[in-house]
Amino acid sequence: DFFNPTLNKINPANTTLTVTLPSNTTGGGLLKMTARLDYKPYFYPVFGQLVGKSETDANQRISFNITSEVRLKNTLEVALVLDNSGSMTKTGTGSGQTRIDLLKTAAKQLVDTLAQQAAMIKQVDRPVQFGLVPFAASVNVGPGNGNAPWMDTEGLSPVSNENFDWSTLNAADKYAQQTNGIWYKRGTGWGTDEGQMLTRFSLYRDMKVVTNHERVVNSKRVVCDEYNPNNTCKRDHDEYDYIDTYGPFASWQGCVEARPYPYNVNDAAPSGGSANTGIGVGDPATMFVPMFAPDEPGNHWRLTQDP
């Protein structure tokens, strides 16, 4: 119930919430929400009888009503601002369920209630529309949307390059060059990647990890660690050559960042990109940028032993 959690110490049995949506077929209408509290005071019955009221009148409940009305002339937009942070994994007060599960239940009940009432409104094509505002700086849209037209696949958004200075890649045979707002890999040092764009997506592709560490056959050699006075080896160890095979370290899992202001607070449709012309069109700031989080402390190294 989305209403009861707001009552604090008030007994829900003493309250009534009424939501009334217009159902007439033409003209405007009112969205009306009324809350009623039937209050039974402790001392009023005694005071009432002292001033001459009958016992029945003195013990009647006192009713309080509060009403809020919104005139519907267009679609009613309801934005649900929901906390999905880590604290929501804790158990809710007086409940065996987690806070996030309780939140999901309450949000669904609210949406279902308003949607059922909205179905009776005939004069508006879309009486109620719902939006979700997550309590986070990023949202997971799914890795399958990596090539969606609203994604910044060319690194044109100002958000895309805010943590990366591609101009520092300036080796003679391996450098970055900006053309019409897009950064490219230039030089033979890039190998088969030469000419490809430098974007958040390319960062994921460029991260590699050793997937196989194979010893080269007949590569054994003896290395002396300590010599005798006569220049003979006193202590030595064996060394080998290895061939490393590299594979992907990580892939984009679908998270995108909030767009820069003012697009982080409005519904402007994405309208940027290069339209495959190499020249930016529209406003690239409206596009969504894949999140690339900085590495946490630690490493991915491991010690290897000879068999």
Steps between C-alpha positions, in 0.01 A plus 500: 500500500662829390285706742544319832881543528449879516276480810780446752328414833144555377289184492417429131161364609399856592587641158352487153663598171278567201635557149245628250583535131256660253296255297289730282537447126553864402642817647760544770508336839655494842738254657393506864674336795340516846643375829270463804598445863244398762657610828382393844650735763574386854371795706228649280223256609541605865517868410194467278289352776617771740362767266168320463543274196340159505723194536428403137594843365806529724639167376463567131820491293636822355558478126770686308506517122763630262448515126733571209371558148675521165307597189577266214541670167769271373693190595586470868869410537594315817872471576601240756826590673615168644801428719692205355822555695676233705317592822179362348628144548440535875184361659215745537384602848243254631525287188686189392545642151781713365436869445538465124232227490264715706570793268424290192169385649394853596599646163311228312188557709513873428544446126224237487257721695551807283501298179168336585338835570658656191340234281164669567612837361375543145589857409879453512684253278764430764352597837799394708863438411761373743869578519773349714775708661763265645711599798824463307732679257474216251232275358537156343331496159636157411815408303285420197451875443867571430425595138165669564455832313481688831839372621818704454698246298742760359614681813342830396324577829690737733451240774676233296846656525483678836731247670725424203752727329557319172759760398745338744519206258775660295760235413635534146350170385205485741305819559148645512366750248175695516303547180163683503464438872578127486828356630669229291789259552783598266837338430625151426552434871126438535527198272165384366323760717648792302228735380242391756322752724604570858185482714375356825419184306854476362635515856315179582631332185857613569514353850669162472601229747734202465279197443779249434868494604663225290863393527700489178634151430881461533537853636663395827816682600709494817563833671772526765404684816829472693859424394791324673840674534624296203216647292299177491128511577414434863121547481274521197139472384316409181318756286260451207340707228122533500237604250205690648153490347277800568123521522234754602523615859156659531202602288240773526213371714240761405545792743475854363580830671266792560507750214654845560273790602235583393432160344529326837184679617284499187355257248685625191534216250853396398589677176874490455762304312682519171244323280791294361639813335785562742352842578300561817130576466237603753606528863729213608436593864153348464650156437555243773857406590602154625639506852866416544588492870859557613683192622482420871819442705654160443640306209433206273847347525562141601814302574586205277713198577690269272336160471 
